[in-house]
């Protein structure tokens, strides 16, 4: 697998965010492809691998690996008859996710006003509708459906949702979107990757859901105290079952949610603090730390789609500020991240390469910010793909809305 990766260009399919560090997604219409790994046609895949520059011997080896595979099912002492598989990739094989991302690398939009954001077998189309002209957006969805048919993938229209983000005072009526003759359900809010998203991009629904789920787990924390569990045990339980919920995708929504929502979530932290009997980090501190670490991680990755927002000024001491006409854009992740890095006493060592504005991937992660140890920093730099997915979701929407 490592040999295949060394042959591939680093800029290959930058909007495929699965199985790669520092990647994520957008949404306007979420399209789920089902039984993905089982539908790969080996001959079609190897043709694409040849186009990507893999040598013939390696392609033939992969073709041999994926075809003529015997498979049987065993339940207890009973074993089914064996069948030979010539399509798909083995489930659980470390090569299968990589091969699927290579299969879908040519699934790209044809119009600059649209984005295809991919995470494994989930694909999201983000379209900017200007002058009430939906032609490019609808043709892009049709192209995606045609690409799936050509590549032996089946679109699950029942799981597909369309959400329209429109902040104009006079809203336009939009005709229903259809895929393969079936209408796509249009919703005003949806649960996307565990985060509740509404058409006005407010966070009340999301924080309410987080608070409810976290409060349910406070019950078990109280049960631990009644059994006289040691504070370290209760603290570990809190970190794994309550704090992990509260800080899920926190860099996406915390900066933009209102004060009332923040207080609601912080009350849960204070309740846990009283139960355990030790001080706990506030959500503001967690947000600030994760925001800084994520910004440094993205700024150090030239192949990341969001890296262009982190451009050094000629002095090399600060990043170029991002302009925003609305508080909604000002409170988004990228704007908050740039302001956070510029507020540090000194930027970490960012090495320039090539033309002005590009940041090399050499970052001194031993930089001691917010009294974090280097080991804690390095541990946190393994950024959750689920979290990155949400960040690019809102980057795509805001980028297209304010383009």
LINDA-V896834 format. One record per residue. N is the residue number from 0. RES is the residue in one letter. PHI is phi in degrees with one decimal (* if undefined). NEAR is the number of other ideal C-beta (glycine too) atoms within 10 Angstrom. D_CENTER is the distance of its C-alpha to the mean C-alpha in Angstrom with 2 decimals. Layout:
n = <N N>
res = <RES RES>
phi = <PHI PHI>
near = <NEAR NEAR>
d_center = <D_CENTER D_CENTER>
//
This chain:
n = <0 1 2 3 4 5 6 7 8 9 10 11 12 13 14 15 16 17 18 19 20 21 22 23 24 25 26 27 28 29 30 31 32 33 34 35 36 37 38 39 40 41 42 43 44 45 46 47 48 49 50 51 52 53 54 55 56 57 58 59 60 61 62 63 64 65 66 67 68 69 70 71 72 73 74 75 76 77 78 79 80 81 82 83 84 85 86 87 88 89 90 91 92 93 94 95 96 97 98 99 100 101 102 103 104 105 106 107 108 109 110 111 112 113 114 115 116 117 118 119 120 121 122 123 124 125 126 127 128 129 130 131 132 133 134 135 136 137 138 139 140 141 142 143 144 145 146 147 148 149 150 151 152 153 154 155 156 157 158 159 160 161 162 163 164 165 166 167 168 169 170 171 172 173 174 175 176 177 178 179 180 181 182 183 184 185 186 187 188 189 190 191 192 193 194 195 196 197 198 199 200 201 202 203 204 205 206 207 208 209 210 211 212 213 214 215 216 217 218 219 220 221 222 223 224 225 226 227 228 229 230 231 232 233 234 235 236 237 238 239 240 241 242 243 244 245 246 247 248 249 250 251 252 253 254 255 256 257 258 259 260 261 262 263 264 265 266 267 268 269 270 271 272 273 274 275 276 277 278 279 280 281 282 283 284 285 286 287 288 289 290 291 292 293 294 295 296 297 298 299 300 301 302 303 304 305 306 307 308 309 310 311 312 313 314 315 316 317 318 319 320 321 322 323 324 325 326 327 328 329 330 331 332 333 334 335 336 337 338 339 340 341 342 343 344 345 346 347 348 349 350 351 352 353 354 355 356 357 358 359 360 361 362 363 364 365 366 367 368 369 370 371 372 373 374 375 376 377 378 379 380 381 382 383 384 385 386 387 388 389 390 391 392 393 394 395 396 397 398 399 400 401 402>
res = <X X X X X X X X X X X X X X X X X X X X X X X X X X X X X X X X X X X X X X X X X X X X X X X X X X X X X X X X X X X X X X X X X X X X X X X X X X X X X X X X X X X X X X X X X X X X X X X X X X X X X X X X X X X X X X X X X X X X X X X X X X X X X X X X X X X X X X X X X X X X X X X X X X X X X X X X X X X X X X X X X X X X X X X X X X X X X X X X X X X X X X X X X X X X X X X X X X X X X X X X X X X X X X X X X X X X X X X X X X X X X X X X X X X X X X X X X X X X X X X X X X X X X X X X X X X X X X X X X X X X X X X X X X X X X X X X X X X X X X X X X X X X X X X X X X X X X X X X X X X X X X X X X X X X X X X X X X X X X X X X X X X X X X X X X X X X X X X X X X X X X X X X X X X X X X X X X X X X X X X X X X X X X X X X X X X X X X X X X X X X X X X X X X X X X X X X X X X X X X X X X X X>
phi = <* -64.1 -64.0 -63.4 -63.9 -68.7 -80.3 -77.0 -70.1 -64.1 -89.8 -64.4 46.4 -64.4 -98.3 -97.4 -109.3 -95.7 60.7 -138.8 -72.3 60.2 -130.1 -162.7 -141.3 -122.8 -150.4 -138.0 -141.2 -93.2 -118.2 -99.2 -101.6 -101.6 52.6 -63.9 -62.6 -78.6 -104.0 -65.1 -94.4 -55.6 -62.8 -68.1 -65.1 -65.4 -62.5 -70.6 -67.2 -62.7 -64.7 -82.2 104.0 -72.9 -72.1 -63.3 -62.1 -66.3 -64.3 -66.4 -63.6 -66.4 -63.3 -66.0 -66.9 -90.8 -110.5 64.8 -91.2 -76.0 -143.9 -143.6 -116.2 -120.0 -123.5 65.1 -96.9 -100.5 -127.2 -76.3 -70.2 -90.6 -120.8 -103.7 -103.1 -121.8 -132.9 81.4 -126.8 -59.6 -69.0 87.7 -80.4 -66.5 -78.1 -59.2 -60.9 -64.5 -63.9 -68.5 -64.9 -70.9 -64.4 -98.5 -65.3 -93.4 -85.9 -132.0 -74.3 -102.3 -115.8 -68.0 -83.1 -120.1 -132.0 -108.7 -110.9 -118.3 -137.8 57.1 -96.5 -103.4 -124.6 -122.8 -107.8 -112.4 -124.8 -97.4 -101.0 -117.8 54.7 59.8 -102.7 -99.1 -58.8 -62.7 -63.8 -69.6 -67.2 -66.3 -64.3 -64.8 -63.3 -62.8 -62.6 -66.5 -61.6 -63.4 -62.8 -67.4 -109.1 63.4 -112.4 -110.2 -78.4 -94.8 -67.1 -63.6 -91.5 -84.1 -125.9 -118.1 -127.8 -106.5 -104.7 -141.1 -102.1 -75.4 -69.5 -100.0 -80.1 -99.6 -77.4 -111.6 -67.4 -59.2 -88.4 -121.9 -130.3 54.4 85.7 -104.7 -77.0 -90.0 -68.2 -101.7 -125.9 -94.8 -152.4 -155.2 -97.7 -115.7 55.7 85.4 -113.2 -82.6 -117.2 -115.8 -68.4 -97.2 56.1 -89.4 -121.0 -64.6 -61.3 -67.6 -67.9 -62.9 -65.5 -64.0 -63.7 -63.0 -67.5 -70.3 -63.6 -62.3 -81.6 -63.8 -59.4 -71.5 -66.8 -66.5 -63.0 -64.2 -66.4 -65.8 -86.5 61.1 -67.3 -61.9 -57.3 -59.9 -67.0 -65.1 -65.7 -63.0 -62.6 -62.3 -61.5 -83.0 -115.4 -115.3 -62.6 -62.2 -75.2 -64.3 -99.2 -65.4 56.6 -64.7 -71.3 -82.9 -107.3 -64.7 -66.6 -107.5 -80.2 -78.8 -63.8 -63.2 -65.7 -64.0 -65.0 -59.6 -73.6 -68.4 -61.7 -68.0 -62.6 -66.3 -63.1 -64.5 -63.4 -68.0 -69.1 -75.7 88.4 -132.2 -67.3 -119.4 -65.6 -73.4 -64.9 -63.0 -66.8 -62.9 -61.1 -62.3 -65.9 -68.7 -62.9 -64.8 -66.0 -67.4 -61.7 -63.9 -65.2 -70.7 -62.0 -89.4 -116.7 -60.5 -86.9 -74.9 -59.6 -94.3 -65.7 -66.5 -77.1 -107.7 -106.5 -74.8 -73.6 -55.3 -69.2 75.8 -102.8 -140.4 -92.9 -67.8 -69.5 -100.6 -85.8 -146.7 -92.2 -126.0 -66.5 -62.9 -73.5 -62.1 -89.8 -71.8 -58.6 -62.8 -66.3 -64.4 -67.0 -63.2 -64.0 -65.1 -64.8 -70.5 -84.4 -67.6 -54.9 -155.1 -68.6 -58.9 -65.8 -107.9 -90.6 -86.5 -144.4 69.3 -78.4 -59.7 103.1 -88.8 -107.9 -72.0 -89.5 -103.6 -125.3 -81.6 -78.7 -83.9 -57.7 -92.1 -110.5 53.9 56.3 -87.6 -75.1 -62.8 -67.1 -67.4 -63.4 -62.6 -66.2 -73.9 -70.7 -77.0 -68.0 -64.2 -61.9 -59.9 -68.3 -63.3 -59.1 -69.6 -62.9 -72.4 -54.1 -78.3 -60.7 -64.2 -64.0 -68.1 -62.8 -76.1 -67.5 -108.4 -66.7>
near = <11 5 8 16 11 7 12 17 9 10 8 14 19 15 23 23 28 18 15 19 14 21 26 29 31 26 26 25 22 22 24 16 20 13 11 20 19 13 19 20 15 21 11 13 20 20 12 17 21 13 10 16 9 19 11 10 8 15 18 11 13 20 15 11 15 24 13 11 16 8 11 9 10 8 7 5 5 7 10 10 6 9 10 9 14 11 16 19 25 15 8 7 14 9 14 18 18 17 23 24 19 21 22 24 18 12 18 17 19 10 14 9 16 22 26 23 25 23 22 18 19 20 25 23 24 26 23 19 18 12 5 8 10 16 9 17 23 16 15 21 23 14 18 22 17 11 17 20 12 9 18 14 22 14 21 13 18 11 13 20 19 22 19 16 17 13 12 6 5 5 9 10 5 15 8 9 23 14 19 12 6 12 13 18 15 14 14 10 15 16 13 20 20 15 22 18 26 16 15 13 17 18 22 15 15 23 22 14 15 25 17 10 15 22 14 12 18 16 8 12 19 12 11 16 14 7 8 6 16 10 12 10 12 21 18 12 19 24 14 11 16 23 21 13 19 21 21 19 25 21 25 26 24 25 20 19 19 12 7 9 21 17 11 18 21 14 12 21 18 11 16 24 15 9 16 21 10 12 7 18 15 15 19 11 11 18 20 20 21 19 20 23 22 24 24 26 19 23 26 22 20 15 15 23 21 22 19 13 20 24 16 18 13 9 6 12 11 16 22 14 12 17 9 15 8 12 9 17 18 15 17 24 27 21 18 20 25 20 16 21 20 14 10 15 5 9 18 17 12 20 13 13 10 9 6 9 14 15 23 14 15 11 19 13 15 11 16 10 17 12 7 16 10 12 8 13 19 13 11 17 16 9 19 16 19 16 20 26 26 26 26 28 26 25 23 24 21 22 20 19 15 15 9>
d_center = <23.00 23.20 25.93 23.89 21.11 23.87 25.13 21.94 21.36 18.56 17.57 17.21 14.63 12.37 10.02 9.53 6.38 7.91 10.72 10.32 10.06 8.23 5.66 2.56 4.65 7.90 10.64 14.40 15.14 13.06 14.88 14.98 16.96 19.05 20.88 18.97 20.32 23.76 24.04 23.74 27.08 28.00 30.35 27.85 25.26 27.93 28.92 25.49 25.59 29.00 27.73 25.11 28.06 28.24 31.90 33.87 34.61 31.00 30.26 33.35 32.36 29.01 30.96 33.41 30.72 29.11 32.44 35.30 33.33 35.41 33.80 35.45 34.66 36.45 36.98 39.27 42.26 41.72 40.15 39.60 40.91 38.94 37.30 36.17 32.69 32.21 28.77 25.32 24.03 24.92 22.66 21.78 22.58 20.50 21.14 19.84 16.05 17.07 19.66 17.46 15.08 18.42 19.75 17.10 17.05 19.66 17.88 17.58 18.78 22.39 22.39 21.08 20.40 17.69 14.24 12.88 9.13 8.94 7.25 10.55 12.86 10.83 11.43 11.12 13.96 14.25 17.92 20.14 23.50 26.35 30.02 29.39 28.84 26.26 27.57 24.81 22.07 24.06 25.12 21.56 20.85 24.15 23.32 20.17 22.46 25.07 22.80 21.86 25.57 26.50 24.13 25.19 22.04 22.59 20.63 20.54 21.61 22.24 18.59 17.72 17.63 18.28 17.87 19.80 19.21 22.66 24.23 27.57 30.61 31.86 29.32 29.79 30.16 27.91 29.13 27.23 24.76 25.93 24.57 27.36 29.71 27.73 26.59 22.99 22.88 22.21 21.05 21.15 18.55 16.10 14.02 10.43 8.48 11.35 11.48 14.50 14.27 17.62 18.98 20.25 16.97 18.98 17.93 21.12 20.01 16.96 19.17 21.93 19.96 18.83 22.47 23.93 21.94 22.71 26.34 26.82 25.99 28.45 31.13 30.55 30.55 33.94 35.16 34.45 36.51 39.32 39.49 39.86 36.79 36.56 34.33 32.16 31.49 30.61 28.39 26.46 26.21 24.97 22.24 21.03 21.51 21.56 19.90 16.80 16.58 17.51 15.00 11.94 9.36 12.67 11.88 10.53 13.61 16.38 17.59 18.07 19.55 23.35 25.79 26.78 23.36 23.10 26.61 25.92 23.20 25.31 28.28 26.55 26.12 29.80 30.89 29.30 30.95 34.32 33.94 33.07 35.43 33.37 31.44 27.67 25.19 24.52 21.17 21.94 22.47 19.29 17.32 19.40 18.97 15.21 15.04 17.54 16.06 12.60 14.59 16.86 14.32 12.89 16.53 17.66 15.56 17.36 15.21 12.01 11.80 12.02 14.84 17.53 17.30 18.65 22.13 25.14 28.34 31.48 32.56 29.56 29.56 27.06 24.09 24.74 24.23 22.15 24.21 23.40 25.83 24.33 23.30 20.15 18.97 20.60 18.63 15.17 13.00 14.36 17.88 17.85 16.60 19.35 21.91 21.11 21.66 24.76 26.10 26.31 29.91 28.99 25.95 25.13 26.67 24.70 26.45 26.83 27.11 28.22 28.53 28.19 24.77 22.94 21.92 22.54 20.55 23.40 22.60 24.93 22.76 26.06 26.17 27.08 25.26 25.68 27.92 25.22 26.57 25.26 24.41 22.28 20.50 19.92 18.73 16.12 14.93 13.38 10.08 8.17 5.19 4.71 5.38 3.75 1.00 4.73 6.35 6.33 7.21 10.14 10.87 11.53 13.63 15.51 16.09 17.62 19.51 21.13 21.60>
//
